[in-house]
Amino acid sequence: MILRDRVTRLRAPLVGDGYGNQERDWDQAVAVEYPAGVGPASSTEDVHDQQRTTTRWRVFLPPTADLEATDRVTWDGTTFEVDGDVERWKRRGRLHHVEAVLLKVTQG
């Protein structure tokens, strides 16, 4: 697999919010860079109820990439949410690559 892009995985620690709940502290996120392949997956636009564009990209990462559904990914100057579960693909019984869908919702 040819990975010509670079992405940064952001992982935020869980902290207490003062009310007994846990939330992610994105100001304290740890960044790790990975080689990647990134390509468009889909885009939808809602112009009736509200001005909103939802864009999804698919990211391919090496098998050593540590990515979780609660992480964020920055690519090409844009920060995305991980949409759904992270997929770990195997070939001949060995981990071959990691895939995920990235999500960005733009209001306006």
Biopython code that builds the backbone (N, CA, C, O; Angstrom):
import numpy as np
from Bio.PDB.StructureBuilder import StructureBuilder

atoms = [
    (1, "MET", "N", (0.842, -1.171, 0.000)),
    (1, "MET", "CA", (0.000, 0.000, 0.000)),
    (1, "MET", "C", (0.895, 1.244, 0.000)),
    (1, "MET", "O", (1.830, 1.343, 0.795)),
    (2, "ILE", "N", (0.606, 2.174, -0.881)),
    (2, "ILE", "CA", (1.387, 3.407, -0.979)),
    (2, "ILE", "C", (0.689, 4.484, -0.151)),
    (2, "ILE", "O", (-0.467, 4.822, -0.405)),
    (3, "LEU", "N", (1.397, 5.014, 0.835)),
    (3, "LEU", "CA", (0.847, 6.026, 1.734)),
    (3, "LEU", "C", (1.606, 7.329, 1.509)),
    (3, "LEU", "O", (2.691, 7.525, 2.057)),
    (4, "ARG", "N", (1.037, 8.209, 0.708)),
    (4, "ARG", "CA", (1.736, 9.436, 0.298)),
    (4, "ARG", "C", (1.371, 10.662, 1.124)),
    (4, "ARG", "O", (2.019, 11.702, 1.007)),
    (5, "ASP", "N", (0.348, 10.553, 1.952)),
    (5, "ASP", "CA", (-0.060, 11.680, 2.791)),
    (5, "ASP", "C", (0.522, 11.510, 4.186)),
    (5, "ASP", "O", (1.087, 10.466, 4.513)),
    (6, "ARG", "N", (0.379, 12.549, 5.004)),
    (6, "ARG", "CA", (0.726, 12.489, 6.424)),
    (6, "ARG", "C", (-0.483, 12.995, 7.191)),
    (6, "ARG", "O", (-1.067, 14.021, 6.841)),
    (7, "VAL", "N", (-0.854, 12.270, 8.239)),
    (7, "VAL", "CA", (-1.940, 12.699, 9.111)),
    (7, "VAL", "C", (-1.415, 12.753, 10.540)),
    (7, "VAL", "O", (-0.419, 12.114, 10.880)),
    (8, "THR", "N", (-2.102, 13.523, 11.360)),
    (8, "THR", "CA", (-1.768, 13.595, 12.781)),
    (8, "THR", "C", (-2.955, 13.099, 13.580)),
    (8, "THR", "O", (-4.061, 13.630, 13.479)),
    (9, "ARG", "N", (-2.707, 12.068, 14.378)),
    (9, "ARG", "CA", (-3.735, 11.548, 15.265)),
    (9, "ARG", "C", (-3.692, 12.352, 16.561)),
    (9, "ARG", "O", (-2.624, 12.548, 17.141)),
    (10, "LEU", "N", (-4.862, 12.817, 17.014)),
    (10, "LEU", "CA", (-4.978, 13.547, 18.275)),
    (10, "LEU", "C", (-5.764, 12.689, 19.249)),
    (10, "LEU", "O", (-6.880, 12.261, 18.953)),
    (11, "ARG", "N", (-5.176, 12.439, 20.414)),
    (11, "ARG", "CA", (-5.849, 11.657, 21.450)),
    (11, "ARG", "C", (-5.891, 12.489, 22.724)),
    (11, "ARG", "O", (-4.854, 12.844, 23.285)),
    (12, "ALA", "N", (-7.108, 12.796, 23.173)),
    (12, "ALA", "CA", (-7.295, 13.643, 24.353)),
    (12, "ALA", "C", (-7.547, 12.784, 25.587)),
    (12, "ALA", "O", (-8.274, 11.793, 25.520)),
    (13, "PRO", "N", (-6.951, 13.162, 26.707)),
    (13, "PRO", "CA", (-7.207, 12.416, 27.944)),
    (13, "PRO", "C", (-8.608, 12.704, 28.477)),
    (13, "PRO", "O", (-9.190, 13.754, 28.202)),
    (14, "LEU", "N", (-9.133, 11.761, 29.238)),
    (14, "LEU", "CA", (-10.403, 11.973, 29.928)),
    (14, "LEU", "C", (-10.140, 12.710, 31.233)),
    (14, "LEU", "O", (-9.233, 12.352, 31.984)),
    (15, "VAL", "N", (-10.930, 13.734, 31.499)),
    (15, "VAL", "CA", (-10.806, 14.502, 32.736)),
    (15, "VAL", "C", (-12.207, 14.697, 33.322)),
    (15, "VAL", "O", (-13.209, 14.631, 32.610)),
    (16, "GLY", "N", (-12.253, 14.935, 34.617)),
    (16, "GLY", "CA", (-13.527, 15.210, 35.275)),
    (16, "GLY", "C", (-14.017, 16.597, 34.909)),
    (16, "GLY", "O", (-13.224, 17.527, 34.759)),
    (17, "ASP", "N", (-15.346, 16.735, 34.763)),
    (17, "ASP", "CA", (-15.908, 18.037, 34.388)),
    (17, "ASP", "C", (-16.420, 18.831, 35.586)),
    (17, "ASP", "O", (-17.027, 19.888, 35.414)),
    (18, "GLY", "N", (-16.179, 18.325, 36.812)),
    (18, "GLY", "CA", (-16.639, 19.017, 38.011)),
    (18, "GLY", "C", (-18.015, 18.586, 38.476)),
    (18, "GLY", "O", (-18.451, 18.965, 39.563)),
    (19, "TYR", "N", (-18.710, 17.790, 37.659)),
    (19, "TYR", "CA", (-20.043, 17.302, 38.011)),
    (19, "TYR", "C", (-20.083, 15.783, 38.094)),
    (19, "TYR", "O", (-21.163, 15.192, 38.084)),
    (20, "GLY", "N", (-18.915, 15.140, 38.175)),
    (20, "GLY", "CA", (-18.852, 13.687, 38.260)),
    (20, "GLY", "C", (-18.837, 12.974, 36.919)),
    (20, "GLY", "O", (-18.884, 11.745, 36.862)),
    (21, "ASN", "N", (-18.773, 13.742, 35.842)),
    (21, "ASN", "CA", (-18.733, 13.162, 34.501)),
    (21, "ASN", "C", (-17.317, 13.238, 33.941)),
    (21, "ASN", "O", (-16.491, 14.017, 34.418)),
    (22, "GLN", "N", (-17.048, 12.427, 32.931)),
    (22, "GLN", "CA", (-15.759, 12.449, 32.240)),
    (22, "GLN", "C", (-15.941, 13.083, 30.859)),
    (22, "GLN", "O", (-16.946, 12.838, 30.191)),
    (23, "GLU", "N", (-14.983, 13.886, 30.438)),
    (23, "GLU", "CA", (-15.002, 14.470, 29.101)),
    (23, "GLU", "C", (-13.580, 14.552, 28.565)),
    (23, "GLU", "O", (-12.620, 14.525, 29.334)),
    (24, "ARG", "N", (-13.448, 14.649, 27.275)),
    (24, "ARG", "CA", (-12.129, 14.735, 26.640)),
    (24, "ARG", "C", (-11.603, 16.161, 26.737)),
    (24, "ARG", "O", (-12.333, 17.122, 26.496)),
    (25, "ASP", "N", (-10.325, 16.287, 27.095)),
    (25, "ASP", "CA", (-9.659, 17.590, 27.183)),
    (25, "ASP", "C", (-8.797, 17.755, 25.926)),
    (25, "ASP", "O", (-7.628, 17.367, 25.910)),
    (26, "TRP", "N", (-9.384, 18.333, 24.879)),
    (26, "TRP", "CA", (-8.692, 18.454, 23.591)),
    (26, "TRP", "C", (-7.536, 19.442, 23.642)),
    (26, "TRP", "O", (-6.674, 19.421, 22.763)),
    (27, "ASP", "N", (-7.499, 20.312, 24.657)),
    (27, "ASP", "CA", (-6.354, 21.214, 24.816)),
    (27, "ASP", "C", (-5.099, 20.459, 25.241)),
    (27, "ASP", "O", (-3.984, 20.946, 25.052)),
    (28, "GLN", "N", (-5.280, 19.262, 25.818)),
    (28, "GLN", "CA", (-4.155, 18.450, 26.286)),
    (28, "GLN", "C", (-3.919, 17.228, 25.389)),
    (28, "GLN", "O", (-3.246, 16.281, 25.799)),
    (29, "ALA", "N", (-4.460, 17.244, 24.189)),
    (29, "ALA", "CA", (-4.362, 16.087, 23.291)),
    (29, "ALA", "C", (-2.912, 15.797, 22.918)),
    (29, "ALA", "O", (-2.106, 16.709, 22.736)),
    (30, "VAL", "N", (-2.601, 14.515, 22.809)),
    (30, "VAL", "CA", (-1.275, 14.055, 22.388)),
    (30, "VAL", "C", (-1.337, 13.799, 20.884)),
    (30, "VAL", "O", (-2.237, 13.115, 20.398)),
    (31, "ALA", "N", (-0.369, 14.358, 20.153)),
    (31, "ALA", "CA", (-0.342, 14.245, 18.694)),
    (31, "ALA", "C", (0.723, 13.243, 18.259)),
    (31, "ALA", "O", (1.853, 13.265, 18.746)),
    (32, "VAL", "N", (0.340, 12.360, 17.326)),
    (32, "VAL", "CA", (1.256, 11.398, 16.725)),
    (32, "VAL", "C", (1.035, 11.428, 15.221)),
    (32, "VAL", "O", (-0.102, 11.361, 14.754)),
    (33, "GLU", "N", (2.119, 11.528, 14.464)),
    (33, "GLU", "CA", (2.014, 11.602, 13.007)),
    (33, "GLU", "C", (2.205, 10.226, 12.376)),
    (33, "GLU", "O", (3.028, 9.432, 12.832)),
    (34, "TYR", "N", (1.431, 9.951, 11.314)),
    (34, "TYR", "CA", (1.512, 8.686, 10.588)),
    (34, "TYR", "C", (1.502, 8.946, 9.085)),
    (34, "TYR", "O", (0.907, 9.923, 8.631)),
    (35, "PRO", "N", (2.154, 8.082, 8.313)),
    (35, "PRO", "CA", (1.938, 8.113, 6.866)),
    (35, "PRO", "C", (0.518, 7.611, 6.611)),
    (35, "PRO", "O", (0.004, 6.788, 7.369)),
    (36, "ALA", "N", (-0.112, 8.098, 5.556)),
    (36, "ALA", "CA", (-1.508, 7.739, 5.311)),
    (36, "ALA", "C", (-1.855, 7.912, 3.839)),
    (36, "ALA", "O", (-1.134, 8.546, 3.068)),
    (37, "GLY", "N", (-2.966, 7.333, 3.493)),
    (37, "GLY", "CA", (-3.614, 7.595, 2.215)),
    (37, "GLY", "C", (-4.987, 8.140, 2.546)),
    (37, "GLY", "O", (-5.729, 7.516, 3.305)),
    (38, "VAL", "N", (-5.343, 9.291, 1.994)),
    (38, "VAL", "CA", (-6.615, 9.930, 2.313)),
    (38, "VAL", "C", (-7.355, 10.218, 1.016)),
    (38, "VAL", "O", (-6.770, 10.743, 0.068)),
    (39, "GLY", "N", (-8.628, 9.881, 0.971)),
    (39, "GLY", "CA", (-9.428, 10.141, -0.216)),
    (39, "GLY", "C", (-10.872, 10.408, 0.144)),
    (39, "GLY", "O", (-11.341, 9.978, 1.198)),
    (40, "PRO", "N", (-11.588, 11.121, -0.729)),
    (40, "PRO", "CA", (-12.987, 11.449, -0.443)),
    (40, "PRO", "C", (-13.866, 10.208, -0.435)),
    (40, "PRO", "O", (-13.643, 9.267, -1.197)),
    (41, "ALA", "N", (-14.875, 10.221, 0.443)),
    (41, "ALA", "CA", (-15.829, 9.115, 0.522)),
    (41, "ALA", "C", (-17.229, 9.594, 0.139)),
    (41, "ALA", "O", (-17.884, 8.980, -0.703)),
    (42, "SER", "N", (-17.696, 10.697, 0.757)),
    (42, "SER", "CA", (-19.030, 11.215, 0.433)),
    (42, "SER", "C", (-19.190, 12.627, 0.958)),
    (42, "SER", "O", (-18.420, 13.091, 1.799)),
    (43, "SER", "N", (-20.205, 13.296, 0.444)),
    (43, "SER", "CA", (-20.532, 14.635, 0.911)),
    (43, "SER", "C", (-22.034, 14.853, 0.727)),
    (43, "SER", "O", (-22.596, 14.522, -0.317)),
    (44, "THR", "N", (-22.677, 15.414, 1.759)),
    (44, "THR", "CA", (-24.097, 15.734, 1.668)),
    (44, "THR", "C", (-24.311, 17.153, 2.150)),
    (44, "THR", "O", (-23.544, 17.680, 2.956)),
    (45, "GLU", "N", (-25.380, 17.764, 1.634)),
    (45, "GLU", "CA", (-25.675, 19.138, 2.010)),
    (45, "GLU", "C", (-27.147, 19.236, 2.379)),
    (45, "GLU", "O", (-28.011, 18.759, 1.644)),
    (46, "ASP", "N", (-27.429, 19.856, 3.516)),
    (46, "ASP", "CA", (-28.794, 20.090, 3.972)),
    (46, "ASP", "C", (-29.058, 21.583, 3.834)),
    (46, "ASP", "O", (-28.462, 22.382, 4.557)),
    (47, "VAL", "N", (-29.942, 21.975, 2.914)),
    (47, "VAL", "CA", (-30.223, 23.390, 2.707)),
    (47, "VAL", "C", (-31.646, 23.757, 3.104)),
    (47, "VAL", "O", (-32.021, 24.928, 3.039)),
    (48, "HIS", "N", (-32.454, 22.761, 3.520)),
    (48, "HIS", "CA", (-33.840, 23.044, 3.870)),
    (48, "HIS", "C", (-33.996, 23.403, 5.337)),
    (48, "HIS", "O", (-34.485, 24.486, 5.658)),
    (49, "ASP", "N", (-33.587, 22.511, 6.233)),
    (49, "ASP", "CA", (-33.762, 22.754, 7.659)),
    (49, "ASP", "C", (-32.670, 23.652, 8.226)),
    (49, "ASP", "O", (-32.928, 24.480, 9.100)),
    (50, "GLN", "N", (-31.467, 23.487, 7.730)),
    (50, "GLN", "CA", (-30.336, 24.287, 8.193)),
    (50, "GLN", "C", (-29.225, 24.185, 7.162)),
    (50, "GLN", "O", (-29.133, 23.198, 6.432)),
    (51, "GLN", "N", (-28.394, 25.193, 7.104)),
    (51, "GLN", "CA", (-27.246, 25.154, 6.199)),
    (51, "GLN", "C", (-26.161, 24.302, 6.839)),
    (51, "GLN", "O", (-25.488, 24.737, 7.774)),
    (52, "ARG", "N", (-25.996, 23.081, 6.328)),
    (52, "ARG", "CA", (-25.008, 22.184, 6.902)),
    (52, "ARG", "C", (-24.469, 21.282, 5.796)),
    (52, "ARG", "O", (-25.225, 20.728, 4.997)),
    (53, "THR", "N", (-23.141, 21.149, 5.770)),
    (53, "THR", "CA", (-22.498, 20.227, 4.842)),
    (53, "THR", "C", (-21.755, 19.178, 5.661)),
    (53, "THR", "O", (-20.976, 19.506, 6.556)),
    (54, "THR", "N", (-22.009, 17.915, 5.342)),
    (54, "THR", "CA", (-21.343, 16.800, 6.007)),
    (54, "THR", "C", (-20.433, 16.132, 4.991)),
    (54, "THR", "O", (-20.888, 15.684, 3.939)),
    (55, "THR", "N", (-19.148, 16.068, 5.307)),
    (55, "THR", "CA", (-18.165, 15.491, 4.395)),
    (55, "THR", "C", (-17.463, 14.339, 5.092)),
    (55, "THR", "O", (-17.086, 14.439, 6.260)),
    (56, "ARG", "N", (-17.292, 13.245, 4.363)),
    (56, "ARG", "CA", (-16.582, 12.079, 4.889)),
    (56, "ARG", "C", (-15.405, 11.753, 3.977)),
    (56, "ARG", "O", (-15.505, 11.807, 2.751)),
    (57, "TRP", "N", (-14.290, 11.413, 4.613)),
    (57, "TRP", "CA", (-13.071, 10.992, 3.921)),
    (57, "TRP", "C", (-12.670, 9.639, 4.473)),
    (57, "TRP", "O", (-12.933, 9.347, 5.640)),
    (58, "ARG", "N", (-12.046, 8.820, 3.670)),
    (58, "ARG", "CA", (-11.534, 7.530, 4.133)),
    (58, "ARG", "C", (-10.026, 7.653, 4.273)),
    (58, "ARG", "O", (-9.340, 8.140, 3.375)),
    (59, "VAL", "N", (-9.520, 7.198, 5.427)),
    (59, "VAL", "CA", (-8.082, 7.241, 5.687)),
    (59, "VAL", "C", (-7.558, 5.813, 5.817)),
    (59, "VAL", "O", (-8.148, 4.979, 6.504)),
    (60, "PHE", "N", (-6.446, 5.549, 5.150)),
    (60, "PHE", "CA", (-5.739, 4.270, 5.213)),
    (60, "PHE", "C", (-4.424, 4.512, 5.947)),
    (60, "PHE", "O", (-3.680, 5.434, 5.613)),
    (61, "LEU", "N", (-4.145, 3.687, 6.940)),
    (61, "LEU", "CA", (-2.951, 3.845, 7.768)),
    (61, "LEU", "C", (-2.166, 2.542, 7.805)),
    (61, "LEU", "O", (-2.717, 1.480, 7.517)),
    (62, "PRO", "N", (-0.877, 2.613, 8.158)),
    (62, "PRO", "CA", (-0.094, 1.382, 8.267)),
    (62, "PRO", "C", (-0.601, 0.530, 9.426)),
    (62, "PRO", "O", (-1.300, 1.036, 10.304)),
    (63, "PRO", "N", (-0.260, -0.752, 9.440)),
    (63, "PRO", "CA", (-0.760, -1.643, 10.494)),
    (63, "PRO", "C", (-0.290, -1.254, 11.890)),
    (63, "PRO", "O", (-0.902, -1.664, 12.876)),
    (64, "THR", "N", (0.764, -0.483, 11.995)),
    (64, "THR", "CA", (1.281, -0.065, 13.302)),
    (64, "THR", "C", (0.537, 1.147, 13.871)),
    (64, "THR", "O", (0.781, 1.538, 15.012)),
    (65, "ALA", "N", (-0.362, 1.739, 13.093)),
    (65, "ALA", "CA", (-1.067, 2.944, 13.543)),
    (65, "ALA", "C", (-1.997, 2.629, 14.709)),
    (65, "ALA", "O", (-2.740, 1.648, 14.675)),
    (66, "ASP", "N", (-1.951, 3.457, 15.723)),
    (66, "ASP", "CA", (-2.792, 3.331, 16.907)),
    (66, "ASP", "C", (-3.904, 4.369, 16.794)),
    (66, "ASP", "O", (-3.711, 5.529, 17.160)),
    (67, "LEU", "N", (-5.056, 3.962, 16.295)),
    (67, "LEU", "CA", (-6.184, 4.862, 16.096)),
    (67, "LEU", "C", (-7.409, 4.268, 16.757)),
    (67, "LEU", "O", (-7.670, 3.071, 16.635)),
    (68, "GLU", "N", (-8.175, 5.116, 17.468)),
    (68, "GLU", "CA", (-9.400, 4.691, 18.144)),
    (68, "GLU", "C", (-10.556, 5.572, 17.687)),
    (68, "GLU", "O", (-10.349, 6.666, 17.162)),
    (69, "ALA", "N", (-11.770, 5.085, 17.892)),
    (69, "ALA", "CA", (-12.965, 5.809, 17.465)),
    (69, "ALA", "C", (-13.121, 7.156, 18.181)),
    (69, "ALA", "O", (-13.806, 8.043, 17.671)),
    (70, "THR", "N", (-12.506, 7.319, 19.334)),
    (70, "THR", "CA", (-12.635, 8.568, 20.098)),
    (70, "THR", "C", (-11.552, 9.587, 19.749)),
    (70, "THR", "O", (-11.530, 10.678, 20.319)),
    (71, "ASP", "N", (-10.654, 9.249, 18.824)),
    (71, "ASP", "CA", (-9.585, 10.161, 18.417)),
    (71, "ASP", "C", (-10.084, 11.162, 17.386)),
    (71, "ASP", "O", (-11.187, 11.036, 16.853)),
    (72, "ARG", "N", (-9.261, 12.142, 17.123)),
    (72, "ARG", "CA", (-9.449, 13.061, 16.004)),
    (72, "ARG", "C", (-8.239, 12.931, 15.101)),
    (72, "ARG", "O", (-7.172, 12.495, 15.534)),
    (73, "VAL", "N", (-8.408, 13.310, 13.842)),
    (73, "VAL", "CA", (-7.320, 13.241, 12.865)),
    (73, "VAL", "C", (-7.233, 14.577, 12.140)),
    (73, "VAL", "O", (-8.240, 15.114, 11.680)),
    (74, "THR", "N", (-6.016, 15.105, 12.047)),
    (74, "THR", "CA", (-5.779, 16.333, 11.287)),
    (74, "THR", "C", (-5.071, 15.973, 9.998)),
    (74, "THR", "O", (-4.074, 15.250, 9.998)),
    (75, "TRP", "N", (-5.601, 16.490, 8.898)),
    (75, "TRP", "CA", (-5.007, 16.275, 7.575)),
    (75, "TRP", "C", (-5.241, 17.520, 6.730)),
    (75, "TRP", "O", (-6.344, 18.064, 6.698)),
    (76, "ASP", "N", (-4.205, 17.956, 6.058)),
    (76, "ASP", "CA", (-4.295, 19.085, 5.136)),
    (76, "ASP", "C", (-4.908, 20.319, 5.811)),
    (76, "ASP", "O", (-5.683, 21.048, 5.193)),
    (77, "GLY", "N", (-4.555, 20.545, 7.078)),
    (77, "GLY", "CA", (-5.008, 21.725, 7.802)),
    (77, "GLY", "C", (-6.409, 21.640, 8.381)),
    (77, "GLY", "O", (-6.897, 22.618, 8.947)),
    (78, "THR", "N", (-7.065, 20.497, 8.253)),
    (78, "THR", "CA", (-8.431, 20.325, 8.755)),
    (78, "THR", "C", (-8.458, 19.212, 9.793)),
    (78, "THR", "O", (-7.816, 18.176, 9.619)),
    (79, "THR", "N", (-9.206, 19.429, 10.873)),
    (79, "THR", "CA", (-9.359, 18.412, 11.907)),
    (79, "THR", "C", (-10.701, 17.718, 11.729)),
    (79, "THR", "O", (-11.738, 18.367, 11.588)),
    (80, "PHE", "N", (-10.666, 16.383, 11.739)),
    (80, "PHE", "CA", (-11.837, 15.546, 11.526)),
    (80, "PHE", "C", (-12.105, 14.690, 12.760)),
    (80, "PHE", "O", (-11.190, 14.390, 13.526)),
    (81, "GLU", "N", (-13.360, 14.301, 12.946)),
    (81, "GLU", "CA", (-13.742, 13.287, 13.922)),
    (81, "GLU", "C", (-13.582, 11.931, 13.245)),
    (81, "GLU", "O", (-13.702, 11.832, 12.024)),
    (82, "VAL", "N", (-13.315, 10.892, 14.021)),
    (82, "VAL", "CA", (-13.363, 9.535, 13.489)),
    (82, "VAL", "C", (-14.826, 9.111, 13.546)),
    (82, "VAL", "O", (-15.449, 9.163, 14.607)),
    (83, "ASP", "N", (-15.375, 8.691, 12.407)),
    (83, "ASP", "CA", (-16.797, 8.362, 12.291)),
    (83, "ASP", "C", (-16.977, 6.847, 12.355)),
    (83, "ASP", "O", (-16.705, 6.149, 11.377)),
    (84, "GLY", "N", (-17.429, 6.339, 13.486)),
    (84, "GLY", "CA", (-17.658, 4.908, 13.631)),
    (84, "GLY", "C", (-16.415, 4.172, 14.103)),
    (84, "GLY", "O", (-15.454, 4.779, 14.576)),
    (85, "ASP", "N", (-16.453, 2.860, 13.965)),
    (85, "ASP", "CA", (-15.351, 2.022, 14.416)),
    (85, "ASP", "C", (-14.162, 2.098, 13.470)),
    (85, "ASP", "O", (-14.313, 2.315, 12.268)),
    (86, "VAL", "N", (-12.995, 1.918, 14.032)),
    (86, "VAL", "CA", (-11.760, 1.814, 13.257)),
    (86, "VAL", "C", (-11.674, 0.372, 12.756)),
    (86, "VAL", "O", (-11.882, -0.572, 13.517)),
    (87, "GLU", "N", (-11.365, 0.215, 11.471)),
    (87, "GLU", "CA", (-11.304, -1.121, 10.860)),
    (87, "GLU", "C", (-9.849, -1.574, 10.772)),
    (87, "GLU", "O", (-8.973, -0.829, 10.332)),
    (88, "ARG", "N", (-9.618, -2.794, 11.194)),
    (88, "ARG", "CA", (-8.285, -3.379, 11.118)),
    (88, "ARG", "C", (-8.343, -4.555, 10.145)),
    (88, "ARG", "O", (-8.944, -5.588, 10.438)),
    (89, "TRP", "N", (-7.710, -4.382, 8.983)),
    (89, "TRP", "CA", (-7.791, -5.357, 7.900)),
    (89, "TRP", "C", (-6.628, -6.338, 7.974)),
    (89, "TRP", "O", (-5.475, -5.952, 8.164)),
    (90, "LYS", "N", (-6.960, -7.613, 7.821)),
    (90, "LYS", "CA", (-5.933, -8.658, 7.842)),
    (90, "LYS", "C", (-5.834, -9.304, 6.464)),
    (90, "LYS", "O", (-6.812, -9.388, 5.721)),
    (91, "ARG", "N", (-4.646, -9.747, 6.154)),
    (91, "ARG", "CA", (-4.389, -10.542, 4.956)),
    (91, "ARG", "C", (-3.529, -11.723, 5.372)),
    (91, "ARG", "O", (-2.480, -11.551, 5.992)),
    (92, "ARG", "N", (-3.973, -12.905, 5.030)),
    (92, "ARG", "CA", (-3.270, -14.134, 5.393)),
    (92, "ARG", "C", (-2.989, -14.212, 6.897)),
    (92, "ARG", "O", (-1.931, -14.676, 7.322)),
    (93, "GLY", "N", (-3.951, -13.752, 7.684)),
    (93, "GLY", "CA", (-3.841, -13.854, 9.129)),
    (93, "GLY", "C", (-3.007, -12.781, 9.805)),
    (93, "GLY", "O", (-2.839, -12.809, 11.025)),
    (94, "ARG", "N", (-2.479, -11.830, 9.033)),
    (94, "ARG", "CA", (-1.654, -10.762, 9.621)),
    (94, "ARG", "C", (-2.309, -9.411, 9.366)),
    (94, "ARG", "O", (-2.929, -9.189, 8.326)),
    (95, "LEU", "N", (-2.159, -8.520, 10.329)),
    (95, "LEU", "CA", (-2.698, -7.178, 10.174)),
    (95, "LEU", "C", (-2.023, -6.503, 8.986)),
    (95, "LEU", "O", (-0.797, -6.400, 8.941)),
    (96, "HIS", "N", (-2.824, -6.044, 8.024)),
    (96, "HIS", "CA", (-2.303, -5.450, 6.793)),
    (96, "HIS", "C", (-2.339, -3.921, 6.836)),
    (96, "HIS", "O", (-1.359, -3.260, 6.493)),
    (97, "HIS", "N", (-3.481, -3.368, 7.262)),
    (97, "HIS", "CA", (-3.598, -1.914, 7.371)),
    (97, "HIS", "C", (-4.786, -1.559, 8.263)),
    (97, "HIS", "O", (-5.600, -2.410, 8.621)),
    (98, "VAL", "N", (-4.853, -0.286, 8.605)),
    (98, "VAL", "CA", (-5.924, 0.251, 9.433)),
    (98, "VAL", "C", (-6.695, 1.253, 8.574)),
    (98, "VAL", "O", (-6.098, 2.055, 7.856)),
    (99, "GLU", "N", (-8.032, 1.199, 8.655)),
    (99, "GLU", "CA", (-8.877, 2.124, 7.904)),
    (99, "GLU", "C", (-9.881, 2.771, 8.840)),
    (99, "GLU", "O", (-10.302, 2.180, 9.835)),
    (100, "ALA", "N", (-10.256, 3.995, 8.500)),
    (100, "ALA", "CA", (-11.319, 4.679, 9.252)),
    (100, "ALA", "C", (-11.980, 5.706, 8.342)),
    (100, "ALA", "O", (-11.405, 6.147, 7.346)),
    (101, "VAL", "N", (-13.181, 6.069, 8.705)),
    (101, "VAL", "CA", (-13.893, 7.142, 8.022)),
    (101, "VAL", "C", (-13.743, 8.398, 8.874)),
    (101, "VAL", "O", (-13.958, 8.370, 10.086)),
    (102, "LEU", "N", (-13.377, 9.485, 8.233)),
    (102, "LEU", "CA", (-13.232, 10.775, 8.903)),
    (102, "LEU", "C", (-14.429, 11.641, 8.578)),
    (102, "LEU", "O", (-14.930, 11.611, 7.454)),
    (103, "LEU", "N", (-14.893, 12.412, 9.543)),
    (103, "LEU", "CA", (-16.108, 13.196, 9.404)),
    (103, "LEU", "C", (-15.861, 14.654, 9.733)),
    (103, "LEU", "O", (-15.189, 14.985, 10.711)),
    (104, "LYS", "N", (-16.423, 15.530, 8.887)),
    (104, "LYS", "CA", (-16.396, 16.962, 9.170)),
    (104, "LYS", "C", (-17.782, 17.518, 8.855)),
    (104, "LYS", "O", (-18.309, 17.314, 7.762)),
    (105, "VAL", "N", (-18.366, 18.223, 9.823)),
    (105, "VAL", "CA", (-19.655, 18.866, 9.627)),
    (105, "VAL", "C", (-19.437, 20.366, 9.679)),
    (105, "VAL", "O", (-18.896, 20.898, 10.648)),
    (106, "THR", "N", (-19.872, 21.046, 8.608)),
    (106, "THR", "CA", (-19.707, 22.495, 8.514)),
    (106, "THR", "C", (-21.084, 23.146, 8.576)),
    (106, "THR", "O", (-21.947, 22.855, 7.748)),
    (107, "GLN", "N", (-21.288, 24.017, 9.543)),
    (107, "GLN", "CA", (-22.540, 24.764, 9.673)),
    (107, "GLN", "C", (-22.378, 26.116, 8.982)),
    (107, "GLN", "O", (-21.289, 26.690, 8.965)),
    (108, "GLY", "N", (-23.440, 26.599, 8.431)),
    (108, "GLY", "CA", (-23.317, 27.948, 7.898)),
    (108, "GLY", "C", (-23.970, 28.089, 6.631)),
    (108, "GLY", "O", (-23.956, 29.173, 6.047)),
]
sb = StructureBuilder()
sb.init_structure("model")
sb.init_model(0)
sb.init_chain("A")
sb.init_seg("    ")
for serial, (resi, resn, name, xyz) in enumerate(atoms, 1):
    if name == "N":
        sb.init_residue(resn, " ", resi, " ")
    sb.init_atom(name, np.array(xyz, "f"), 0.0, 1.0, " ", f" {name:<3s}", serial, name[0])
structure = sb.get_structure()
